[in-house]
Amino acid sequence: MRRLRSNAFTLVEILIVVVILGILAAIVVPQYSKATTDAKTQATIDQLVKLRQALGVYYVRNGARFPTVSAGDGTWGEIIGEGYFKYAPVNMHVGGDNGKVISIGTGPDTSATTSYGWIFNPATGDVWAASFDANDKPLP
């Protein structure tokens, strides 16, 4: 008599494949998480560079004065809607509702915060991203 050969996988073979897929997922998923954080940090740095350029151009075009900026939710004064920015810049690193909030200050943060997105010095026109140091590196 001839024995019939089955073309199906055994339970052991299926379990081995599942274990291998689990190991691969454990390696790949953290990489995507870090990529998201890196993207938010880079987006904030890009917004910061554009904001500094807009403030510089505004200063030159308006007789050596900076726009009227007040502490609050995206209140960048005259640079919003006048050819500089269509919408208030957002600090994606801080995220949430506070990403547009401006704090008036004289220097960058010394520790991470999520209560505001930007720091503006009206006397000098300097601007910093919240939760970033003086070298525009994110704070831990």
A tleap script that builds the chain and sets N, CA, C and O, in Angstrom:
source leaprc.protein.ff14SB
mol = sequence {
  NMET ARG ARG LEU ARG SER ASN ALA PHE THR
  LEU VAL GLU ILE LEU ILE VAL VAL VAL ILE
  LEU GLY ILE LEU ALA ALA ILE VAL VAL PRO
  GLN TYR SER LYS ALA THR THR ASP ALA LYS
  THR GLN ALA THR ILE ASP GLN LEU VAL LYS
  LEU ARG GLN ALA LEU GLY VAL TYR TYR VAL
  ARG ASN GLY ALA ARG PHE PRO THR VAL SER
  ALA GLY ASP GLY THR TRP GLY GLU ILE ILE
  GLY GLU GLY TYR PHE LYS TYR ALA PRO VAL
  ASN MET HIE VAL GLY GLY ASP ASN GLY LYS
  VAL ILE SER ILE GLY THR GLY PRO ASP THR
  SER ALA THR THR SER TYR GLY TRP ILE PHE
  ASN PRO ALA THR GLY ASP VAL TRP ALA ALA
  SER PHE ASP ALA ASN ASP LYS PRO LEU CPRO
}
set mol.1.N position { 0.806 -1.177 0.000 }
set mol.1.CA position { 0.000 0.000 0.000 }
set mol.1.C position { 0.859 1.255 0.000 }
set mol.1.O position { 1.943 1.323 0.580 }
set mol.2.N position { 0.325 2.200 -0.660 }
set mol.2.CA position { 0.990 3.492 -0.727 }
set mol.2.C position { 0.403 4.442 0.305 }
set mol.2.O position { -0.809 4.497 0.511 }
set mol.3.N position { 1.265 5.164 0.927 }
set mol.3.CA position { 0.807 6.135 1.909 }
set mol.3.C position { 0.571 7.472 1.217 }
set mol.3.O position { 1.396 7.908 0.413 }
set mol.4.N position { -0.538 8.118 1.521 }
set mol.4.CA position { -0.836 9.416 0.934 }
set mol.4.C position { -0.062 10.511 1.653 }
set mol.4.O position { -0.020 10.549 2.882 }
set mol.5.N position { 0.533 11.375 0.902 }
set mol.5.CA position { 1.306 12.486 1.479 }
set mol.5.C position { 0.426 13.724 1.498 }
set mol.5.O position { -0.187 14.074 0.489 }
set mol.6.N position { 0.366 14.381 2.644 }
set mol.6.CA position { -0.446 15.583 2.804 }
set mol.6.C position { 0.392 16.809 2.459 }
set mol.6.O position { 1.583 16.857 2.767 }
set mol.7.N position { -0.227 17.795 1.823 }
set mol.7.CA position { 0.457 19.017 1.440 }
set mol.7.C position { 0.283 20.122 2.480 }
set mol.7.O position { 0.668 21.261 2.217 }
set mol.8.N position { -0.269 19.834 3.621 }
set mol.8.CA position { -0.523 20.846 4.650 }
set mol.8.C position { 0.701 21.031 5.540 }
set mol.8.O position { 1.564 20.156 5.626 }
set mol.9.N position { 0.761 22.211 6.214 }
set mol.9.CA position { 1.825 22.486 7.173 }
set mol.9.C position { 1.491 21.820 8.507 }
set mol.9.O position { 0.325 21.657 8.865 }
set mol.10.N position { 2.533 21.446 9.225 }
set mol.10.CA position { 2.312 20.881 10.555 }
set mol.10.C position { 2.211 22.020 11.566 }
set mol.10.O position { 2.588 23.156 11.277 }
set mol.11.N position { 1.710 21.711 12.724 }
set mol.11.CA position { 1.562 22.707 13.780 }
set mol.11.C position { 2.917 23.274 14.179 }
set mol.11.O position { 3.020 24.470 14.451 }
set mol.12.N position { 3.918 22.479 14.220 }
set mol.12.CA position { 5.265 22.925 14.592 }
set mol.12.C position { 5.793 23.934 13.564 }
set mol.12.O position { 6.382 24.946 13.944 }
set mol.13.N position { 5.591 23.674 12.294 }
set mol.13.CA position { 6.049 24.596 11.252 }
set mol.13.C position { 5.342 25.947 11.360 }
set mol.13.O position { 5.970 26.994 11.201 }
set mol.14.N position { 4.057 25.924 11.626 }
set mol.14.CA position { 3.297 27.171 11.765 }
set mol.14.C position { 3.780 27.952 12.990 }
set mol.14.O position { 3.921 29.173 12.924 }
set mol.15.N position { 4.032 27.273 14.090 }
set mol.15.CA position { 4.514 27.943 15.303 }
set mol.15.C position { 5.891 28.564 15.090 }
set mol.15.O position { 6.161 29.650 15.605 }
set mol.16.N position { 6.749 27.907 14.355 }
set mol.16.CA position { 8.076 28.458 14.061 }
set mol.16.C position { 7.945 29.742 13.252 }
set mol.16.O position { 8.639 30.718 13.536 }
set mol.17.N position { 7.079 29.759 12.262 }
set mol.17.CA position { 6.869 30.959 11.446 }
set mol.17.C position { 6.317 32.103 12.300 }
set mol.17.O position { 6.745 33.248 12.153 }
set mol.18.N position { 5.379 31.801 13.183 }
set mol.18.CA position { 4.800 32.831 14.053 }
set mol.18.C position { 5.863 33.411 14.980 }
set mol.18.O position { 5.893 34.624 15.187 }
set mol.19.N position { 6.727 32.582 15.538 }
set mol.19.CA position { 7.798 33.055 16.415 }
set mol.19.C position { 8.764 33.952 15.643 }
set mol.19.O position { 9.172 34.994 16.156 }
set mol.20.N position { 9.132 33.571 14.435 }
set mol.20.CA position { 10.036 34.376 13.612 }
set mol.20.C position { 9.399 35.739 13.299 }
set mol.20.O position { 10.068 36.769 13.384 }
set mol.21.N position { 8.117 35.743 12.941 }
set mol.21.CA position { 7.429 37.015 12.669 }
set mol.21.C position { 7.367 37.888 13.917 }
set mol.21.O position { 7.505 39.107 13.818 }
set mol.22.N position { 7.164 37.294 15.078 }
set mol.22.CA position { 7.152 38.044 16.331 }
set mol.22.C position { 8.492 38.687 16.617 }
set mol.22.O position { 8.549 39.836 17.055 }
set mol.23.N position { 9.570 37.962 16.375 }
set mol.23.CA position { 10.920 38.510 16.581 }
set mol.23.C position { 11.174 39.670 15.633 }
set mol.23.O position { 11.705 40.699 16.050 }
set mol.24.N position { 10.809 39.526 14.378 }
set mol.24.CA position { 10.982 40.607 13.412 }
set mol.24.C position { 10.160 41.843 13.797 }
set mol.24.O position { 10.645 42.968 13.676 }
set mol.25.N position { 8.935 41.645 14.255 }
set mol.25.CA position { 8.099 42.765 14.678 }
set mol.25.C position { 8.716 43.486 15.873 }
set mol.25.O position { 8.661 44.713 15.952 }
set mol.26.N position { 9.303 42.736 16.802 }
set mol.26.CA position { 9.938 43.343 17.972 }
set mol.26.C position { 11.147 44.186 17.581 }
set mol.26.O position { 11.498 45.128 18.292 }
set mol.27.N position { 11.772 43.867 16.487 }
set mol.27.CA position { 12.923 44.637 16.001 }
set mol.27.C position { 12.460 45.877 15.240 }
set mol.27.O position { 13.052 46.943 15.403 }
set mol.28.N position { 11.436 45.769 14.425 }
set mol.28.CA position { 11.016 46.844 13.528 }
set mol.28.C position { 10.175 47.921 14.218 }
set mol.28.O position { 10.370 49.102 13.934 }
set mol.29.N position { 9.264 47.568 15.097 }
set mol.29.CA position { 8.333 48.528 15.695 }
set mol.29.C position { 9.058 49.666 16.429 }
set mol.29.O position { 8.674 50.819 16.235 }
set mol.30.N position { 10.073 49.418 17.251 }
set mol.30.CA position { 10.760 50.546 17.901 }
set mol.30.C position { 11.408 51.507 16.910 }
set mol.30.O position { 11.521 52.702 17.187 }
set mol.31.N position { 11.832 50.997 15.766 }
set mol.31.CA position { 12.421 51.870 14.756 }
set mol.31.C position { 11.407 52.886 14.246 }
set mol.31.O position { 11.759 54.046 14.026 }
set mol.32.N position { 10.162 52.477 14.054 }
set mol.32.CA position { 9.116 53.395 13.594 }
set mol.32.C position { 8.780 54.424 14.663 }
set mol.32.O position { 8.485 55.575 14.340 }
set mol.33.N position { 8.821 54.033 15.916 }
set mol.33.CA position { 8.543 54.949 17.009 }
set mol.33.C position { 9.581 56.060 17.051 }
set mol.33.O position { 9.229 57.226 17.224 }
set mol.34.N position { 10.837 55.721 16.898 }
set mol.34.CA position { 11.914 56.716 16.889 }
set mol.34.C position { 11.795 57.612 15.663 }
set mol.34.O position { 12.086 58.805 15.749 }
set mol.35.N position { 11.383 57.077 14.547 }
set mol.35.CA position { 11.234 57.881 13.335 }
set mol.35.C position { 10.158 58.942 13.519 }
set mol.35.O position { 10.307 60.056 13.018 }
set mol.36.N position { 9.086 58.623 14.221 }
set mol.36.CA position { 8.026 59.596 14.478 }
set mol.36.C position { 8.543 60.738 15.340 }
set mol.36.O position { 8.270 61.902 15.051 }
set mol.37.N position { 9.278 60.423 16.384 }
set mol.37.CA position { 9.845 61.452 17.260 }
set mol.37.C position { 10.824 62.330 16.491 }
set mol.37.O position { 10.810 63.552 16.637 }
set mol.38.N position { 11.666 61.720 15.682 }
set mol.38.CA position { 12.630 62.476 14.879 }
set mol.38.C position { 11.921 63.404 13.897 }
set mol.38.O position { 12.369 64.530 13.679 }
set mol.39.N position { 10.834 62.951 13.310 }
set mol.39.CA position { 10.086 63.773 12.357 }
set mol.39.C position { 9.469 64.989 13.050 }
set mol.39.O position { 9.490 66.090 12.500 }
set mol.40.N position { 8.922 64.799 14.247 }
set mol.40.CA position { 8.343 65.922 14.991 }
set mol.40.C position { 9.414 66.934 15.375 }
set mol.40.O position { 9.187 68.141 15.298 }
set mol.41.N position { 10.568 66.453 15.784 }
set mol.41.CA position { 11.670 67.345 16.139 }
set mol.41.C position { 12.125 68.135 14.922 }
set mol.41.O position { 12.338 69.344 15.015 }
set mol.42.N position { 12.277 67.471 13.787 }
set mol.42.CA position { 12.723 68.162 12.574 }
set mol.42.C position { 11.678 69.162 12.085 }
set mol.42.O position { 12.036 70.242 11.613 }
set mol.43.N position { 10.406 68.827 12.188 }
set mol.43.CA position { 9.343 69.752 11.790 }
set mol.43.C position { 9.378 71.012 12.649 }
set mol.43.O position { 9.155 72.113 12.146 }
set mol.44.N position { 9.656 70.856 13.943 }
set mol.44.CA position { 9.746 72.010 14.835 }
set mol.44.C position { 10.941 72.872 14.473 }
set mol.44.O position { 10.838 74.098 14.459 }
set mol.45.N position { 12.064 72.252 14.182 }
set mol.45.CA position { 13.253 73.020 13.795 }
set mol.45.C position { 12.997 73.780 12.495 }
set mol.45.O position { 13.412 74.932 12.366 }
set mol.46.N position { 12.325 73.159 11.540 }
set mol.46.CA position { 11.983 73.836 10.285 }
set mol.46.C position { 11.087 75.044 10.542 }
set mol.46.O position { 11.302 76.109 9.964 }
set mol.47.N position { 10.080 74.883 11.410 }
set mol.47.CA position { 9.195 76.002 11.747 }
set mol.47.C position { 9.981 77.118 12.443 }
set mol.47.O position { 9.731 78.299 12.198 }
set mol.48.N position { 10.921 76.748 13.304 }
set mol.48.CA position { 11.731 77.726 14.017 }
set mol.48.C position { 12.584 78.534 13.050 }
set mol.48.O position { 12.679 79.754 13.180 }
set mol.49.N position { 13.197 77.876 12.093 }
set mol.49.CA position { 14.016 78.571 11.092 }
set mol.49.C position { 13.154 79.549 10.285 }
set mol.49.O position { 13.555 80.692 10.067 }
set mol.50.N position { 11.986 79.109 9.847 }
set mol.50.CA position { 11.084 79.986 9.085 }
set mol.50.C position { 10.622 81.165 9.925 }
set mol.50.O position { 10.530 82.288 9.430 }
set mol.51.N position { 10.333 80.914 11.183 }
set mol.51.CA position { 9.881 81.970 12.085 }
set mol.51.C position { 10.969 83.010 12.290 }
set mol.51.O position { 10.695 84.210 12.262 }
set mol.52.N position { 12.189 82.565 12.492 }
set mol.52.CA position { 13.313 83.503 12.649 }
set mol.52.C position { 13.529 84.319 11.379 }
set mol.52.O position { 13.803 85.517 11.452 }
set mol.53.N position { 13.409 83.683 10.219 }
set mol.53.CA position { 13.564 84.407 8.962 }
set mol.53.C position { 12.451 85.436 8.783 }
set mol.53.O position { 12.714 86.564 8.364 }
set mol.54.N position { 11.226 85.064 9.093 }
set mol.54.CA position { 10.094 85.983 8.963 }
set mol.54.C position { 10.255 87.180 9.890 }
set mol.54.O position { 9.978 88.312 9.493 }
set mol.55.N position { 10.700 86.941 11.124 }
set mol.55.CA position { 10.920 88.045 12.063 }
set mol.55.C position { 12.024 88.967 11.568 }
set mol.55.O position { 11.926 90.185 11.713 }
set mol.56.N position { 13.077 88.394 10.984 }
set mol.56.CA position { 14.165 89.202 10.434 }
set mol.56.C position { 13.702 90.063 9.260 }
set mol.56.O position { 14.042 91.243 9.179 }
set mol.57.N position { 12.938 89.480 8.365 }
set mol.57.CA position { 12.428 90.229 7.216 }
set mol.57.C position { 11.467 91.322 7.686 }
set mol.57.O position { 11.519 92.449 7.194 }
set mol.58.N position { 10.603 90.994 8.625 }
set mol.58.CA position { 9.661 91.983 9.165 }
set mol.58.C position { 10.425 93.149 9.796 }
set mol.58.O position { 10.056 94.308 9.604 }
set mol.59.N position { 11.472 92.850 10.535 }
set mol.59.CA position { 12.281 93.866 11.195 }
set mol.59.C position { 12.867 94.843 10.176 }
set mol.59.O position { 12.833 96.056 10.383 }
set mol.60.N position { 13.401 94.317 9.085 }
set mol.60.CA position { 14.010 95.158 8.054 }
set mol.60.C position { 12.953 95.983 7.318 }
set mol.60.O position { 13.157 97.171 7.071 }
set mol.61.N position { 11.841 95.369 6.971 }
set mol.61.CA position { 10.787 96.053 6.206 }
set mol.61.C position { 10.024 97.107 7.003 }
set mol.61.O position { 9.390 97.987 6.421 }
set mol.62.N position { 10.081 97.022 8.329 }
set mol.62.CA position { 9.246 97.900 9.154 }
set mol.62.C position { 10.058 98.823 10.062 }
set mol.62.O position { 9.706 99.037 11.222 }
set mol.63.N position { 11.126 99.353 9.528 }
set mol.63.CA position { 11.886 100.367 10.243 }
set mol.63.C position { 12.495 99.910 11.547 }
set mol.63.O position { 12.379 100.601 12.560 }
set mol.64.N position { 13.126 98.786 11.544 }
set mol.64.CA position { 13.833 98.255 12.711 }
set mol.64.C position { 12.923 98.056 13.914 }
set mol.64.O position { 13.294 98.378 15.043 }
set mol.65.N position { 11.740 97.528 13.669 }
set mol.65.CA position { 10.852 97.165 14.790 }
set mol.65.C position { 10.299 95.773 14.543 }
set mol.65.O position { 10.109 95.347 13.404 }
set mol.66.N position { 10.048 95.084 15.634 }
set mol.66.CA position { 9.517 93.725 15.568 }
set mol.66.C position { 7.997 93.769 15.626 }
set mol.66.O position { 7.425 94.757 16.086 }
set mol.67.N position { 7.336 92.710 15.163 }
set mol.67.CA position { 5.871 92.699 15.220 }
set mol.67.C position { 5.374 92.694 16.667 }
set mol.67.O position { 6.105 92.342 17.592 }
set mol.68.N position { 4.134 93.086 16.834 }
set mol.68.CA position { 3.516 93.081 18.149 }
set mol.68.C position { 3.135 91.654 18.495 }
set mol.68.O position { 2.148 91.119 17.990 }
set mol.69.N position { 3.926 91.050 19.356 }
set mol.69.CA position { 3.706 89.665 19.763 }
set mol.69.C position { 3.306 89.671 21.229 }
set mol.69.O position { 3.960 90.300 22.061 }
set mol.70.N position { 2.234 88.969 21.533 }
set mol.70.CA position { 1.818 88.876 22.931 }
set mol.70.C position { 1.739 87.412 23.328 }
set mol.70.O position { 1.544 86.529 22.493 }
set mol.71.N position { 1.894 87.182 24.621 }
set mol.71.CA position { 1.797 85.814 25.119 }
set mol.71.C position { 0.398 85.289 24.871 }
set mol.71.O position { -0.592 85.989 25.087 }
set mol.72.N position { 0.328 84.060 24.417 }
set mol.72.CA position { -0.981 83.474 24.160 }
set mol.72.C position { -0.943 82.472 23.033 }
set mol.72.O position { 0.119 81.985 22.646 }
set mol.73.N position { -2.104 82.172 22.516 }
set mol.73.CA position { -2.277 81.109 21.532 }
set mol.73.C position { -2.037 81.592 20.101 }
set mol.73.O position { -2.975 82.008 19.420 }
set mol.74.N position { -0.800 81.540 19.649 }
set mol.74.CA position { -0.478 81.869 18.261 }
set mol.74.C position { -0.615 83.327 17.907 }
set mol.74.O position { -0.942 83.660 16.768 }
set mol.75.N position { -0.368 84.215 18.869 }
set mol.75.CA position { -0.542 85.657 18.653 }
set mol.75.C position { 0.755 86.292 18.164 }
set mol.75.O position { 1.397 87.049 18.893 }
set mol.76.N position { 1.129 85.984 16.943 }
set mol.76.CA position { 2.372 86.502 16.374 }
set mol.76.C position { 2.200 87.873 15.742 }
set mol.76.O position { 3.109 88.353 15.065 }
set mol.77.N position { 1.086 88.495 15.941 }
set mol.77.CA position { 0.887 89.857 15.446 }
set mol.77.C position { 0.830 89.922 13.935 }
set mol.77.O position { 0.155 89.126 13.282 }
set mol.78.N position { 1.548 90.881 13.396 }
set mol.78.CA position { 1.454 91.220 11.975 }
set mol.78.C position { 2.072 90.197 11.022 }
set mol.78.O position { 1.841 90.280 9.816 }
set mol.79.N position { 2.848 89.239 11.523 }
set mol.79.CA position { 3.453 88.287 10.580 }
set mol.79.C position { 2.505 87.158 10.189 }
set mol.79.O position { 2.840 86.339 9.334 }
set mol.80.N position { 1.331 87.106 10.804 }
set mol.80.CA position { 0.328 86.118 10.414 }
set mol.80.C position { -0.615 86.780 9.419 }
set mol.80.O position { -1.264 87.779 9.729 }
set mol.81.N position { -0.682 86.215 8.230 }
set mol.81.CA position { -1.606 86.700 7.213 }
set mol.81.C position { -1.116 87.864 6.380 }
set mol.81.O position { -1.873 88.363 5.547 }
set mol.82.N position { 0.106 88.322 6.561 }
set mol.82.CA position { 0.618 89.431 5.760 }
set mol.82.C position { 1.787 88.995 4.884 }
set mol.82.O position { 2.745 89.749 4.711 }
set mol.83.N position { 1.720 87.818 4.344 }
set mol.83.CA position { 2.770 87.355 3.457 }
set mol.83.C position { 3.912 86.635 4.143 }
set mol.83.O position { 4.841 86.179 3.477 }
set mol.84.N position { 3.865 86.527 5.424 }
set mol.84.CA position { 4.916 85.826 6.143 }
set mol.84.C position { 4.460 84.409 6.486 }
set mol.84.O position { 5.069 83.431 6.052 }
set mol.85.N position { 3.392 84.306 7.262 }
set mol.85.CA position { 2.807 83.028 7.641 }
set mol.85.C position { 1.304 83.090 7.403 }
set mol.85.O position { 0.649 84.068 7.763 }
set mol.86.N position { 0.773 82.056 6.805 }
set mol.86.CA position { -0.679 81.975 6.638 }
set mol.86.C position { -1.341 81.602 7.958 }
set mol.86.O position { -2.404 82.122 8.297 }
set mol.87.N position { -0.705 80.696 8.702 }
set mol.87.CA position { -1.194 80.246 10.001 }
set mol.87.C position { -0.050 80.323 11.004 }
set mol.87.O position { 1.122 80.330 10.626 }
set mol.88.N position { -0.395 80.380 12.261 }
set mol.88.CA position { 0.619 80.411 13.314 }
set mol.88.C position { 1.443 79.131 13.292 }
set mol.88.O position { 0.890 78.041 13.143 }
set mol.89.N position { 2.759 79.252 13.438 }
set mol.89.CA position { 3.602 78.052 13.451 }
set mol.89.C position { 3.297 77.179 14.662 }
set mol.89.O position { 2.888 77.671 15.714 }
set mol.90.N position { 3.501 75.877 14.494 }
set mol.90.CA position { 3.207 74.909 15.550 }
set mol.90.C position { 4.487 74.185 15.946 }
set mol.90.O position { 5.246 73.732 15.089 }
set mol.91.N position { 4.718 74.083 17.239 }
set mol.91.CA position { 5.832 73.306 17.769 }
set mol.91.C position { 5.340 71.869 17.908 }
set mol.91.O position { 4.692 71.531 18.898 }
set mol.92.N position { 5.641 71.026 16.930 }
set mol.92.CA position { 5.187 69.634 16.928 }
set mol.92.C position { 5.854 68.816 18.028 }
set mol.92.O position { 5.307 67.807 18.474 }
set mol.93.N position { 7.027 69.246 18.464 }
set mol.93.CA position { 7.739 68.540 19.528 }
set mol.93.C position { 6.947 68.620 20.837 }
set mol.93.O position { 6.875 67.641 21.579 }
set mol.94.N position { 6.359 69.775 21.117 }
set mol.94.CA position { 5.513 69.937 22.299 }
set mol.94.C position { 4.177 69.261 22.041 }
set mol.94.O position { 3.656 68.550 22.900 }
set mol.95.N position { 3.625 69.486 20.853 }
set mol.95.CA position { 2.382 68.842 20.447 }
set mol.95.C position { 1.161 69.335 21.199 }
set mol.95.O position { 1.252 70.201 22.069 }
set mol.96.N position { 0.032 68.775 20.851 }
set mol.96.CA position { -1.217 69.109 21.523 }
set mol.96.C position { -1.659 70.535 21.273 }
set mol.96.O position { -1.213 71.187 20.329 }
set mol.97.N position { -2.545 71.009 22.136 }
set mol.97.CA position { -3.096 72.350 22.003 }
set mol.97.C position { -2.075 73.438 22.303 }
set mol.97.O position { -2.256 74.576 21.869 }
set mol.98.N position { -1.022 73.129 23.025 }
set mol.98.CA position { -0.046 74.146 23.423 }
set mol.98.C position { 1.067 74.371 22.412 }
set mol.98.O position { 1.957 75.184 22.663 }
set mol.99.N position { 1.050 73.688 21.292 }
set mol.99.CA position { 2.091 73.828 20.285 }
set mol.99.C position { 2.171 75.205 19.662 }
set mol.99.O position { 3.225 75.577 19.146 }
set mol.100.N position { 1.080 75.986 19.691 }
set mol.100.CA position { 1.065 77.340 19.130 }
set mol.100.C position { 1.254 78.432 20.185 }
set mol.100.O position { 1.488 79.592 19.845 }
set mol.101.N position { 1.155 78.063 21.458 }
set mol.101.CA position { 1.179 79.052 22.541 }
set mol.101.C position { 2.555 79.711 22.644 }
set mol.101.O position { 3.585 79.040 22.583 }
set mol.102.N position { 2.551 81.044 22.803 }
set mol.102.CA position { 3.776 81.829 22.899 }
set mol.102.C position { 3.968 82.276 24.342 }
set mol.102.O position { 3.028 82.705 25.010 }
set mol.103.N position { 5.195 82.167 24.799 }
set mol.103.CA position { 5.580 82.674 26.113 }
set mol.103.C position { 6.585 83.796 25.878 }
set mol.103.O position { 7.458 83.670 25.019 }
set mol.104.N position { 6.479 84.875 26.615 }
set mol.104.CA position { 7.444 85.961 26.516 }
set mol.104.C position { 8.576 85.642 27.491 }
set mol.104.O position { 8.327 85.357 28.662 }
set mol.105.N position { 9.813 85.690 27.010 }
set mol.105.CA position { 10.960 85.358 27.847 }
set mol.105.C position { 12.239 85.944 27.300 }
set mol.105.O position { 12.229 86.637 26.283 }
set mol.106.N position { 13.343 85.668 27.975 }
set mol.106.CA position { 14.631 86.228 27.573 }
set mol.106.C position { 15.642 85.166 27.149 }
set mol.106.O position { 16.787 85.491 26.836 }
set mol.107.N position { 15.228 83.906 27.136 }
set mol.107.CA position { 16.154 82.858 26.729 }
set mol.107.C position { 15.449 81.540 26.531 }
set mol.107.O position { 14.261 81.408 26.824 }
set mol.108.N position { 16.185 80.559 26.032 }
set mol.108.CA position { 15.586 79.242 25.780 }
set mol.108.C position { 15.298 78.501 27.081 }
set mol.108.O position { 15.746 78.902 28.155 }
set mol.109.N position { 14.555 77.434 26.962 }
set mol.109.CA position { 14.226 76.594 28.111 }
set mol.109.C position { 15.466 75.896 28.654 }
set mol.109.O position { 16.431 75.645 27.932 }
set mol.110.N position { 15.410 75.589 29.950 }
set mol.110.CA position { 16.466 74.795 30.569 }
set mol.110.C position { 15.971 73.395 30.895 }
set mol.110.O position { 16.762 72.517 31.239 }
set mol.111.N position { 14.657 73.186 30.788 }
set mol.111.CA position { 14.078 71.856 30.989 }
set mol.111.C position { 12.880 71.702 30.059 }
set mol.111.O position { 12.304 72.688 29.599 }
set mol.112.N position { 12.522 70.476 29.796 }
set mol.112.CA position { 11.418 70.193 28.868 }
set mol.112.C position { 10.089 70.674 29.449 }
set mol.112.O position { 9.862 70.596 30.657 }
set mol.113.N position { 9.221 71.169 28.577 }
set mol.113.CA position { 7.904 71.650 28.984 }
set mol.113.C position { 6.886 71.331 27.901 }
set mol.113.O position { 7.245 71.148 26.738 }
set mol.114.N position { 5.643 71.267 28.275 }
set mol.114.CA position { 4.565 71.090 27.299 }
set mol.114.C position { 3.486 72.151 27.489 }
set mol.114.O position { 2.392 72.019 26.941 }
set mol.115.N position { 3.776 73.206 28.260 }
set mol.115.CA position { 2.760 74.219 28.536 }
set mol.115.C position { 2.744 75.341 27.505 }
set mol.115.O position { 1.798 76.128 27.487 }
set mol.116.N position { 3.748 75.442 26.654 }
set mol.116.CA position { 3.785 76.431 25.575 }
set mol.116.C position { 4.699 75.906 24.472 }
set mol.116.O position { 5.483 74.982 24.687 }
set mol.117.N position { 4.587 76.505 23.292 }
set mol.117.CA position { 5.355 76.019 22.151 }
set mol.117.C position { 6.530 76.889 21.749 }
set mol.117.O position { 7.499 76.391 21.176 }
set mol.118.N position { 6.459 78.204 22.046 }
set mol.118.CA position { 7.479 79.139 21.588 }
set mol.118.C position { 7.827 80.122 22.693 }
set mol.118.O position { 7.004 80.410 23.562 }
set mol.119.N position { 9.043 80.632 22.654 }
set mol.119.CA position { 9.487 81.680 23.567 }
set mol.119.C position { 9.954 82.843 22.699 }
set mol.119.O position { 10.770 82.660 21.796 }
set mol.120.N position { 9.436 84.042 22.974 }
set mol.120.CA position { 9.793 85.226 22.184 }
set mol.120.C position { 10.311 86.314 23.111 }
set mol.120.O position { 9.729 86.576 24.163 }
set mol.121.N position { 11.412 86.948 22.712 }
set mol.121.CA position { 11.959 88.088 23.434 }
set mol.121.C position { 11.655 89.332 22.616 }
set mol.121.O position { 12.315 89.560 21.602 }
set mol.122.N position { 10.672 90.153 23.017 }
set mol.122.CA position { 10.293 91.320 22.214 }
set mol.122.C position { 11.382 92.387 22.117 }
set mol.122.O position { 11.377 93.180 21.176 }
set mol.123.N position { 12.307 92.423 23.063 }
set mol.123.CA position { 13.371 93.432 23.030 }
set mol.123.C position { 14.412 93.136 21.954 }
set mol.123.O position { 14.926 94.051 21.311 }
set mol.124.N position { 14.717 91.858 21.762 }
set mol.124.CA position { 15.766 91.485 20.803 }
set mol.124.C position { 15.227 90.803 19.545 }
set mol.124.O position { 15.939 90.686 18.548 }
set mol.125.N position { 13.978 90.356 19.591 }
set mol.125.CA position { 13.402 89.635 18.464 }
set mol.125.C position { 13.825 88.185 18.392 }
set mol.125.O position { 13.519 87.500 17.415 }
set mol.126.N position { 14.524 87.702 19.409 }
set mol.126.CA position { 14.940 86.298 19.434 }
set mol.126.C position { 13.737 85.406 19.703 }
set mol.126.O position { 12.827 85.771 20.447 }
set mol.127.N position { 13.749 84.238 19.089 }
set mol.127.CA position { 12.682 83.262 19.294 }
set mol.127.C position { 13.310 81.885 19.460 }
set mol.127.O position { 14.274 81.535 18.778 }
set mol.128.N position { 12.737 81.107 20.389 }
set mol.128.CA position { 13.216 79.755 20.652 }
set mol.128.C position { 12.025 78.817 20.689 }
set mol.128.O position { 10.914 79.224 21.026 }
set mol.129.N position { 12.257 77.574 20.345 }
set mol.129.CA position { 11.223 76.552 20.469 }
set mol.129.C position { 11.218 76.047 21.900 }
set mol.129.O position { 12.278 75.823 22.486 }
set mol.130.N position { 10.045 75.869 22.461 }
set mol.130.CA position { 9.943 75.333 23.814 }
set mol.130.C position { 10.501 73.914 23.846 }
set mol.130.O position { 10.373 73.171 22.873 }
set mol.131.N position { 11.107 73.548 24.938 }
set mol.131.CA position { 11.711 72.235 25.149 }
set mol.131.C position { 12.940 71.996 24.282 }
set mol.131.O position { 13.335 70.853 24.055 }
set mol.132.N position { 13.548 73.093 23.795 }
set mol.132.CA position { 14.798 73.024 23.050 }
set mol.132.C position { 15.817 73.908 23.768 }
set mol.132.O position { 15.444 74.893 24.406 }
set mol.133.N position { 17.100 73.562 23.666 }
set mol.133.CA position { 18.117 74.369 24.311 }
set mol.133.C position { 18.579 75.501 23.390 }
set mol.133.O position { 17.997 75.709 22.326 }
set mol.134.N position { 19.611 76.225 23.790 }
set mol.134.CA position { 20.111 77.362 23.021 }
set mol.134.C position { 20.705 76.950 21.683 }
set mol.134.O position { 20.842 77.787 20.791 }
set mol.135.N position { 21.060 75.678 21.521 }
set mol.135.CA position { 21.613 75.173 20.269 }
set mol.135.C position { 20.559 74.491 19.412 }
set mol.135.O position { 20.889 73.777 18.466 }
set mol.136.N position { 19.306 74.708 19.737 }
set mol.136.CA position { 18.161 74.115 19.019 }
set mol.136.C position { 18.188 72.589 19.032 }
set mol.136.O position { 17.848 71.937 18.044 }
set mol.137.N position { 18.590 72.046 20.148 }
set mol.137.CA position { 18.539 70.590 20.369 }
set mol.137.C position { 17.440 70.295 21.364 }
set mol.137.O position { 17.311 71.022 22.348 }
set mol.138.N position { 16.634 69.253 21.153 }
set mol.138.CA position { 15.552 68.950 22.088 }
set mol.138.C position { 16.078 68.560 23.464 }
set mol.138.O position { 17.072 67.847 23.600 }
set mol.139.N position { 15.376 69.053 24.471 }
set mol.139.CA position { 15.727 68.708 25.852 }
set mol.139.C position { 15.095 67.371 26.218 }
set mol.139.O position { 13.997 67.058 25.759 }
set mol.140.N position { 15.770 66.594 27.029 }
set mol.140.CA position { 15.207 65.291 27.413 }
set mol.140.C position { 13.994 65.429 28.317 }
set mol.140.O position { 13.410 64.425 28.724 }
savepdb mol mol.pdb
quit
